[in-house]
Amino acid sequence: MADDNDSAAAVADGAEAPTDEDLGYKTPEQKTLDEIVSSANTEDDAMKDYTKKLLPEGSVVVDANNPSSVILKKLAFEVEGRDDLEIDLTGDLSTKPKFDIKEGIKFKIRIDFMVQREIVTGLKYVQKTSRMGVTVDKMSHMVGSYAPKKEVQSYTTPVEDAPGGITGRGTYHVYSLFTDDDKKEYLKWEWYINIKKDW
């Protein structure tokens, strides 16, 4: 079975990435918290305990002025042994932030977000990277399904390798998208990675 890296490589080589339908995945029907609670078997103690753990007591609203059920907070570029490089996703993203990094390092990307009002299903983080107008990498990570919480929740990508050598150095334009199975776009933004010989 191909992993995310295989899929990303296939897309980068010009092949079409498999769709959810190709993989036999069917998007679950969206339900409100009330519907989920009322459909739970109230005679089954184990189901009641599970539902209580999964679902909060009452409706969780983090930002009453924001109608979205998912609120993006931060992107963090994680490299072991160094402070995280961060983008505030609640601020002005038109500036397209840039990170300077060392060639050949191993890194992960963490997305911090909050979920309010309803359970969200099939969240995805999609990223496309280009250099001089040519797409060099494209990946899609399944983030998962989350219940509303007053606390920040996070998703971290698997470890990746930055390009190395003279040919790998330079500036890369990154397009990021946080979406779901229904193709609802919660946020999309652009940023840059500048790969240098050293930090």
Phi, psi and omega in degrees: 000133182288142176264184182301322181295321177298317180296318180296319179296321180297318180293318181297330179277001177101357179279155178283133177290145179294142178271169177300323180294320179299326183273001179077020181264131178249127181296127181291152179291134181289132179230149176281166178300318181299319180295320180293316180296315183290334181276347179292145180286104185288348178273347183262109183299320180297318179294321179296318180295318180296315181297322180295321179290320183287318187255138179286163175283115180077179182279136178257119177235113182277317181224103183296337181274353180251113183286347183291147177276346177234126180242114180283135183249313189203146166249129178240131177262108189259126174231126183302132178088359180229157175294146179296143169267130190231149171239125176281108184280358176265353184264199180280108183268001180291344180285346179050076183304154180233136175251132172264123181227162179276142179300147173074004181288161172260136184215164172227156176245129178246134176248124175259134183209167176233147178243132180226160174071304187226158170292137176248140183240150173063037177295144180224146170247119182246135181222132175237133181241133180229159177221124182053040175083359181250128179291125181250345180198144175214132181217154178226121181249129175283117181276318177119196182244142187221142173272157178298141177213155176278349180263156176291138175246158187222154171227134179239131180287161172297165180295138177233160178252130174285149177302153180230169179082172182301318183289339180274345182286151179135187184257132180244135180264123184247130176249121181245145180218132173249116188221192177214185183300331180274008181064025174282126182266114178276325176193141169226142184208165181237148177205173184233147171240123178254111183268123184241170179294326180214172180293000000 
